[in-house]
Amino acid sequence: MAGLHDDEIPIDAALVRALVAEALPQYAGLDVRPLGASGSTNALFRLGSHLVVRMPRQTGGSALEKEARWLPMVERELSVAVPTVIAVGEPGLGYPERWSVNSYLDGSLPTVVAERVPPEGPRHGLADDLAVLVRQLHAIEVPDAALDDEELTWYRGGPLGDVDDSFRRSLAACREIDGLDLDLYAAVRAWDHALEAARDSDPAPSWYHGDLLAENLLVADDGRLSALLDFGTLGVGDPAVDLVAAWEVLDPESRETFRRAVDVDDATWWRAMGWALYIAFVTFPYYWDSMPARCADRRAMARAVLATG
């Protein structure tokens, strides 16, 4: 598969087929083929018609064990489908990381409509579905064991101010990108406003997905939300980061529907806008050449934030 990182682990279908045959012989006869929508953290391969193999692309970047431990508890409280972890495989055959076999979920990725109302009209239904999802997730009780689990502590659940330096370095790098076509001065002003709103915030820790973006959502033929994918960023902390989907997969009208439905205060909404800007601007320098589609989606998200901020 094409590499996205300087330290990418070589992975191909032959390796996956051999690992599965050795660790899970009951699946050895199933067809293995790359999944076109592989992400930046895991390379994905279809295994037969009902399973998918997730292979971490970098050493030390696996969150598969965390998912296997906590996802069964979380998924019980959600009204949309999530992948079931079938098995976690051990390193082998020269591959240094653990890998997993998950259930495969049908559906389509929602198109990004952050700056416009789509031809079919505002996505009020999807807005309602997303609001239900985040409220369900954020309402799940956090057990003491989760509060003590370091794997559930991630920067996207921490204070926005902790990533201020990182944001400004990324934004400076963006000045060298040809064709980015974003108002970087407006981005700084919006970021500073988000930081100011965040300084007086002290949110109670709750579960959050951490990467609630188009590439981790599935919708049915009617456009309604059907599944949530990839819980590698699952954590406990400030859940404001889970609102970022509002500026990517929702048009301006349905974004207001979403905001009313999640019923958050202005400080939380601004923290979410800050996270949307941060996620966008750290994406551009790293993935501009290797993942142009992702960068296009993040640019639309950033523009939507700047238009509403």
N, C-alpha and C positions, 0 to 999 in steps of 0.2 A: 504494500500500500504506500501511497505517496507520503513522504515525511513532512511533518509540520514543525518539528523542533530539532535543534542542533543535536540533542542527545536522544533522538528517537530510537526505540528498540526495533530492529527489523522484524516485521510480522507479515506473514502471508497465509494464504489458505492452506498450503501444505503443512505449515507449522500447526495451525489450529486443528486440522484434521488429525495430525499425529498426537497432539496433546489430548484431544477428546478420546481417541481410540485407546490410549494408554490409561487414562484416568476414569473414563466413563464408557466402558466397552458396550454398554447397552445402546449407546448412540453412535457407535462406530460406523454403521452403514448409512447414516444420514448424509445428505449432500451438504457441502460447506461452500459458501460463496460470499464474497464481500458485500456488505450492505452499503449502498451508495451514500446514505446519510450519516456515515461515521462522524463522530465528533472529534474535538481536539484533545480530549483526555483519554478516550478509549477508542481503539479500532473495533468496529463491529462486523460480525459475520453471521449470516443466516445459517442455522443448523436445522436442516429439514424445513418443514412448513410452520412449525409452532414454537421454535426456540431461536435465541440469538446468543452468540458468544461475545463477551466483552473482554477485550485485551488491552490493559493499560499501555499507553504509548511510551511512557517514561519510567525509569526506575524510581521507586519511592513515591510514586504518585497515585497509588491505588487506594481507593476508599471502599473496596468491595466487601471487606470484612465488616466495616461499619454498617453498610447497607444490609448485609445479611443479619446483623444483630438487631438493628432498630426498625427496619422497614416493616416487618410483620406487625409490630405494634402500631405504627403510624397508619398503615394502609387500612386498618380496620375502621378508622374514624373518617375516612374520605369517601365521598360519593362517586368519584371517578376511578377508573381502573389505573393500577400501577403495576409495573413488572414484578413478577414473583421470582425471587432468587431460587433457582432449582438446585444449583450446586456451585461450590467454590473449589476450583482446581489449584493444585500446588505448582510451584515453579518446576520446570523440567525441560529436557531436550535443548538446553542452552537458553531457554527463555527464563528471565530472572524474577518475574513477578507472579503473584497469584492472579487468577483469571476467573471469570464466572460464566455460568450458563443461566440465562433468564428466559422467562416466557416472552414470546413475541406478541405485540399488540398491533392490531390493524388500525388504520386511520391515516389522516393526512396532516402534514404540518400546516398551521394557519399561515396565510400570506401576511406580510407586514403592510399595514395600512395606516401607519402612525400619523401621516400628514394629510390624509384625505378620507372622505367617506367613500367606501367601495361602491362599485356599480350596483350591487345588490341592496345597498342601503346600510344604515348604521348597524353595528354589531351589538345591539342591546342584549340579545340572548347570550352571546359569548361573554359580554361584560357581567351579566348576572351569574353565569356559571363560574367565572374566575373569582368573583366576589365570594360565592359560596365556598369555593375551594380554599381560598386563603383564610376565610373565617373558621372553617373546619380545622385546618392545619394549625392555626395559631391558638385555637381553643383546646388542643389536646394537652392533657396534664403532663407536666414534665417531671418524671421521677427523679429522686435524688441521684440515682446512678447515672442519669443523663447529665446532670449538672456537674458531676465529677469526671465525666468522660472527656479527655482532652481531644479526642477525635471529633467531638461535636463543637469544638471552639474554633471558629474561623473568622477571618478579618471582616467578612461581609455581615457578620452579626454583631460586630463591635461598633464603637463610636466612629462616626463619619470623619471626625478630625484625625483619626489615626492614619488615614490614607491621604491626607492633604499633600504631603511631600510627593507621594507617588503620583497623584493626579497632576500636579504641576510639572513634574518631569515628563510625564506622558504628553501633556498638552504642548510643552516646549518641543518635543520630538515631532508632534503633529504639524508644526510650522514648516517642516521639511518635506511633507508629503504632498506631492503634486496631485491635484484633483480632489482633495478632501472637501473643499467647498463648504466649510462651516465657519460661522462667525466666532472666532476664538476669543475675541474680547467679550462678546456676549456670554460665552461659556464661562469665562472667569467670573463675571458678575453674578451669573446664576449660581455657580459653585460657592462663591462667598456668601450669598444669601442662604443657601442650604446649610453651610457651616454655622452661620449665625443662628438659624432655627434649631440646629442640632445641639448647640451648646447648653441650652436650658432643658434638654430632654433627658429623661431618666426612665426609659421603657423597661417594664418588667420582662425578664427573659422568657421567651416562648420558642416553640419549634418553628423553624423556617426551612424552606426548600433551598434558597440561596441562588438559584439560577433559573428563575421562572421566566423564561424567554421562549420565543416562537419555536426554536429548535428542540425544546423539551416538552412541547405540547402537541397533542393530537386532537383533531376535530373529526366529527362524523360528516357525512355527505351534506347534512343540513347546516353545517357550520358551528354546531354546538360542541362544547368541550367533551371529549370522551376519555382522555387519559393524560396522565402526568408522568414524564419519563425522568430517568437519571437522577437518583438521589445521592450522588456522590458528594454533593455540597450540603447535604442535610446537616443542620446544626441547631444549637440552642443559643438564643441571643435576641438582638433587636430584630423584629420581623419586618421592618419597613422595607427591606430589600426585596421582599416578595411582591411589592406593588409595581415593580418596574415594567411588568408586562403591559401595564396601562398605556405606556408611551411607545409600545412597539406593535402590538397586535390589535389595538383598539383605535378607532378613528376618534376625532375630537368629541363628537356627540356621545358615543358610547363610553368614552373615558369619563364623562361626567356621570353617566349611569353607574359605572363602576365605583367612582368615588362616593357617591351617595350610599351605595349598597355596603361598602366596607366600613363606612362611618368612622373615619379617622380624623384626628384634629389636624390643624394646619401644619404644626411642627412635624408630624409624621409624614404628611404628604410632601413636605419639602425635603425631609431626609430621603424619601423615596426618589424624588427628582435628583437629588445629589448622587444616589447610588446609580441611577440610570445614566447620568453623565459620566460617572467614574467608569462603569463597565464599558461604555462606548469608547471613551478616550484611551483606556489602556489596551483596548482591542486594536485600534488603528495601527500603531507602530509595529506591533508584533505580527499581526495577521494580514497586513495590507496586501502583500503579494501572494501569500499562500492560501488565504480564505476570502476572496473578494466578495462572495455572497454574504458571508457573515458581516463583513465590514459595511456592506451596503445596508443591511438591516440595522446595524448599530448607528449608522449615520442618520437613517430615518428616525430612529429613537431619539438621538441627540437633538435633531431639528425639532421634533415634537416637544421636547422639554423646553428648548429655547423659545418656542412659540407660545408656550403657556406660562413660562417663568418670568 
